[in-house]
Amino acid sequence: MSVVVLGVGMHPWGKWGRPFLEYGVTAAKEALLDAGVAWPDVEYVVGADTIRNGYPGFVAGASYARALGWTGARVASCYAACASGAQALDIARTRILAGLCDVALVVGADTTPKGFFKPVGGDRPDDPDWLRFRLLGASNPAYFALYARRRMALYGTTPADFAAVKVKNALAGSLNPMARYRKPVTAEEVLASPMVADPLRLMDICATSDGGAAVVLASEEYARRHGRSGQVRLAAVSTVTPVFPNTVLELPDFATDSCAAVPAPERPFRAAIAHAAYEEAGTGPEDVSLAELYDLSTALELDWMEDVGLCPPGEAGKLLRAGETALGGRLPVNPSGGLASFGEAIPAQAIAQLCELTTQLRGRAGERQVADARVGLAANQGLFGHGSAIIVTT
């Protein structure tokens, strides 16, 4: 049995200041229309949670079902930070593969505060997220900057390379009607933008945004029965966690040295995320036609290219400078414009990546269309070890 992407829909990204449900419902209706599926025919709804929008955000699946109109459909809600959308997709896909439903709707949407994200829930000294902000001063931009500095030290990457990533993604985003930022930029503009966390400038870092995305998934048999054969296949969803053999857990009534039980990891975490997806889909990085990667910062896009196996370590800058990762290049990366053009609407991110991959594999991406797209990869990472990778095929 295969799971197909029957429909995709989005609400444009921006700073609209309206309830997140409005964005999610808009995206859901677009996805249902694209799929040719009536809302009462949906058997399962999975909502990717938003934790900054009150109780409805914590029970997003039921919130979307109520907003669309109660039909008795089964629901689920999940949160995995930036991997929330991938986890929601995995839940729906698994239920279809198990034969428990034929058609499912997956929705994610967010309304975000102004400025960069901060911990939620008030002062929580038992919360590692609160601790990294308050004790270490490691806000998200500072965290991104550490990765950038590491890359510069290891591979000689320069701020000009980071700026080139932004220029590439801004050009792609200027062609995407769903993107928040739709204006090309120059390297000079990037390098002249204010410094936020050395070496990253304001235009190197993605914004926080409002937005929504939704997909309709179905069994291949359902698609065939309804005259919708030949759809894009959701070939793999990876949600692996890290392997770290040196952890000692000391909790009440539970103490174990995991060194004794867990072998050293075969590959680093981000590489493991992609490897699991390749293995499940029966593909490899050499098969990938295009990739939507996690560009929270310009530097991080280069890291992810290497982590998912699109090039050897330290080689991403060469591909970038040769134009191979741009629209029209051999292996376009973030042809949607990426987070550089969209910003973060956390529960919608991985779902939006799937929307882009599906649109590309259908050959409907217009001016940003990747020629002969056959296999698409999306990857990002949620807080505290939530892996996220998706592979779609024709």
Residue pairs with C-beta under 8 A, 6 or more apart in sequence:
1 96
1 97
1 99
1 219
1 220
1 221
2 219
2 220
2 233
2 235
3 93
3 96
3 97
3 217
3 218
3 219
3 220
3 233
3 234
4 217
4 218
4 219
4 220
4 223
4 228
4 231
4 232
4 233
4 234
5 215
5 216
5 217
5 231
5 232
5 233
5 234
5 354
5 358
5 392
6 34
6 35
6 36
6 37
6 103
6 216
6 217
6 218
6 222
6 223
6 228
6 231
7 30
7 31
7 32
7 33
7 34
7 35
7 36
7 37
7 215
7 216
8 30
8 31
8 34
8 213
8 214
8 215
8 216
8 354
8 355
8 358
8 359
9 26
9 27
9 28
9 29
9 30
9 31
9 32
9 33
9 34
9 213
9 214
9 215
9 355
10 27
10 30
10 178
10 211
10 212
10 213
10 214
10 348
10 352
10 355
11 22
11 23
11 24
11 26
11 27
11 30
11 109
11 178
11 211
11 212
11 213
12 177
12 178
12 179
12 180
12 211
13 178
13 179
13 180
13 209
13 210
13 211
13 342
13 343
13 345
14 180
14 209
14 210
14 211
15 112
15 114
15 180
15 209
15 210
16 23
16 111
16 210
17 111
17 210
18 111
18 210
19 53
19 111
20 50
20 53
20 56
20 57
20 109
20 110
20 111
20 210
20 212
21 56
21 63
21 64
21 67
21 109
23 109
23 110
23 111
23 210
23 211
23 212
23 345
23 348
24 47
24 60
24 63
24 64
24 67
24 107
24 108
24 109
24 212
24 214
25 64
25 67
25 68
26 212
27 107
27 109
27 212
27 213
27 214
27 348
28 64
28 68
28 105
28 107
28 214
29 68
30 214
31 105
31 214
31 215
31 216
32 38
32 39
32 42
32 105
32 216
34 216
35 216
35 218
35 228
36 226
36 228
37 103
37 216
37 218
37 226
39 68
39 69
39 71
40 71
41 103
42 71
42 73
42 103
42 104
42 105
42 216
43 73
43 74
43 101
43 102
43 103
43 104
44 73
44 74
44 75
44 76
44 92
44 95
44 100
44 101
44 103
44 104
44 105
45 61
45 64
45 65
45 73
45 74
45 75
45 76
45 104
45 105
45 106
45 107
46 61
46 75
46 76
46 77
46 78
46 88
46 89
46 91
46 92
46 104
46 105
46 106
46 107
47 59
47 60
47 61
47 62
47 63
47 64
47 75
47 76
47 77
47 78
47 88
47 106
47 107
47 108
47 347
48 60
48 77
48 78
48 79
48 84
48 85
48 87
48 88
48 106
48 107
48 108
48 347
48 348
48 350
48 351
49 57
49 58
49 59
49 60
49 77
49 78
49 79
49 84
49 347
50 57
50 60
50 108
50 109
50 110
50 111
50 346
50 347
51 57
51 58
51 79
51 120
52 110
52 111
52 112
52 113
52 120
53 110
53 111
56 63
57 63
58 77
58 79
59 77
60 77
60 107
60 108
60 109
60 347
61 75
61 76
61 77
61 107
62 75
62 77
64 105
64 107
65 71
65 73
65 75
74 101
76 88
76 91
78 84
78 87
78 88
78 91
79 347
80 86
80 87
80 239
80 382
80 383
80 386
80 388
81 346
81 382
81 383
81 384
81 386
82 294
82 344
82 346
82 349
82 350
82 380
82 381
82 382
82 383
82 386
82 388
83 239
83 350
83 380
83 381
83 382
83 386
83 387
83 388
84 108
84 346
84 347
84 349
84 350
84 382
85 106
85 108
85 213
85 347
85 348
85 349
85 350
85 351
85 352
85 353
85 354
85 388
86 237
86 238
86 239
86 350
86 378
86 380
86 388
86 389
86 390
87 239
87 382
87 386
87 388
88 106
88 107
88 108
88 347
88 351
89 106
89 215
89 217
89 234
89 237
89 350
89 351
89 354
89 390
90 237
90 239
92 104
92 105
92 106
92 217
93 104
93 217
93 234
93 237
95 101
95 104
96 102
96 103
96 104
96 217
96 218
96 219
102 218
102 219
102 221
102 222
103 216
103 217
103 218
103 219
103 222
104 216
104 217
104 218
105 214
105 215
105 216
105 217
106 214
106 215
106 216
106 217
106 351
107 212
107 213
107 214
107 351
108 212
108 213
108 214
108 345
108 346
108 347
108 348
108 349
108 350
108 351
108 352
109 211
109 212
109 213
109 345
109 347
109 348
110 209
110 210
110 211
110 212
110 344
110 345
110 346
110 347
110 348
111 210
112 208
112 209
112 210
112 343
112 344
112 345
112 346
113 208
114 208
115 208
116 139
116 140
116 141
116 208
117 140
117 208
117 344
118 133
118 139
119 127
119 129
119 130
119 133
119 134
121 127
121 130
123 130
123 134
124 130
125 131
128 384
129 383
132 138
132 143
133 139
138 146
139 197
140 296
141 196
141 197
141 200
141 205
141 297
142 197
144 197
144 200
144 205
144 296
144 297
144 299
144 300
145 196
145 197
145 198
145 199
145 200
145 297
147 297
147 299
147 300
147 303
148 157
148 162
148 199
148 200
148 204
148 297
148 299
148 300
149 198
149 199
151 157
151 299
151 302
151 303
152 158
152 199
154 313
154 314
155 313
155 314
155 317
157 299
157 302
157 317
159 191
159 199
159 201
160 187
160 191
161 302
161 317
161 320
161 321
162 190
162 199
162 200
162 204
162 297
162 298
162 299
162 302
163 187
163 190
163 191
163 203
163 204
163 298
164 187
164 320
164 321
165 295
165 298
165 299
165 301
165 302
165 320
165 340
166 185
166 187
166 190
166 203
166 204
166 298
166 340
167 184
167 185
167 186
167 187
167 190
168 320
168 325
168 326
168 333
168 334
169 295
169 298
169 301
169 334
169 337
169 338
169 340
169 341
170 181
170 183
170 184
170 185
170 337
170 340
170 341
171 184
171 326
171 327
172 326
172 327
172 332
172 334
172 335
172 336
172 337
172 338
172 341
172 368
173 179
173 181
173 182
173 336
173 337
173 338
173 340
173 341
173 342
174 182
174 183
174 184
174 337
174 341
175 327
175 337
175 366
175 367
175 368
176 182
176 336
176 337
176 341
176 368
178 211
178 336
178 342
178 352
179 336
179 337
179 341
179 342
180 207
180 209
180 211
180 341
180 342
180 343
181 207
181 337
181 340
181 341
181 342
181 343
182 341
185 203
189 203
190 201
190 203
190 204
190 298
191 201
193 201
193 202
193 203
193 204
194 201
194 202
195 201
195 202
196 202
196 204
196 205
197 205
199 299
200 297
200 298
200 299
204 297
204 298
204 299
205 296
205 297
206 295
206 296
206 297
206 338
206 339
206 340
206 342
206 343
206 344
207 343
207 344
208 343
208 344
209 342
209 343
209 344
209 345
210 345
211 342
211 343
211 345
211 348
211 352
212 345
212 348
213 348
213 349
213 351
213 352
213 354
213 355
214 351
215 351
215 354
215 355
215 358
217 234
218 228
218 231
220 229
220 231
220 233
223 229
223 231
232 357
232 358
232 361
232 362
232 392
232 393
232 394
233 392
233 393
233 394
234 354
234 390
234 392
235 280
235 281
235 282
235 283
235 391
235 392
235 393
236 276
236 277
236 278
236 279
236 280
236 281
236 283
236 389
236 390
236 391
237 277
237 280
237 389
237 390
238 273
238 274
238 276
238 277
238 280
238 387
238 388
238 389
238 390
239 386
239 387
239 388
240 272
240 273
240 276
240 387
241 385
241 386
241 387
242 265
242 269
242 272
242 385
242 387
243 262
243 263
243 264
243 265
243 266
243 269
243 272
244 258
244 262
244 265
245 258
245 259
245 262
245 263
245 264
245 265
246 258
246 259
247 258
248 255
248 256
248 257
248 258
248 259
249 255
249 256
249 258
265 272
266 272
267 275
268 307
269 381
269 385
269 387
270 303
270 304
270 307
270 308
270 379
270 381
270 387
271 307
271 308
271 309
272 387
273 307
273 308
273 379
273 381
273 387
273 388
273 389
274 285
274 307
274 308
274 309
274 377
274 379
274 389
275 309
276 387
276 389
277 377
277 379
277 389
277 390
277 391
278 284
278 285
278 309
278 391
280 391
281 391
281 393
283 375
283 391
283 393
284 309
285 308
285 309
285 310
285 377
287 374
287 375
288 310
288 331
288 375
288 376
288 377
289 331
289 360
289 361
289 370
289 372
289 373
289 374
289 375
289 376
290 331
290 332
290 333
290 335
290 357
290 360
290 370
290 373
290 376
290 377
291 305
291 308
291 310
291 331
291 332
291 333
291 334
291 376
291 377
291 378
291 379
292 333
292 334
292 335
292 336
292 338
292 353
292 356
292 357
292 376
292 377
292 378
292 379
293 301
293 304
293 305
293 308
293 333
293 334
293 338
293 378
293 379
293 380
294 300
294 301
294 304
294 339
294 379
294 380
294 381
295 301
295 304
295 334
295 338
295 339
295 340
296 339
296 344
298 340
301 316
301 333
301 334
301 338
302 316
302 317
302 320
303 316
304 379
305 311
305 316
305 319
305 325
305 333
306 312
306 313
306 314
306 315
306 316
307 379
308 377
308 379
308 389
310 316
310 319
310 331
310 333
311 318
311 319
316 325
319 325
319 331
322 329
323 329
324 330
324 331
325 331
325 332
325 333
326 332
327 335
327 368
327 370
332 370
334 340
335 356
335 360
335 365
335 368
335 370
336 342
336 352
336 353
336 356
336 368
339 349
342 352
345 352
349 380
350 378
350 380
350 388
350 390
353 378
353 380
353 390
354 378
354 390
354 392
356 365
356 376
356 378
357 376
357 377
357 378
357 390
357 392
358 376
358 392
359 365
360 369
360 370
360 373
360 376
361 373
361 374
361 376
361 392
361 393
361 394
363 369
363 373
373 394
374 393
374 394
375 391
375 392
375 393
375 394
376 391
376 392
376 393
377 389
377 390
377 391
378 388
378 389
378 390
378 391
379 388
379 389
379 390
380 388
381 387
381 388
382 388
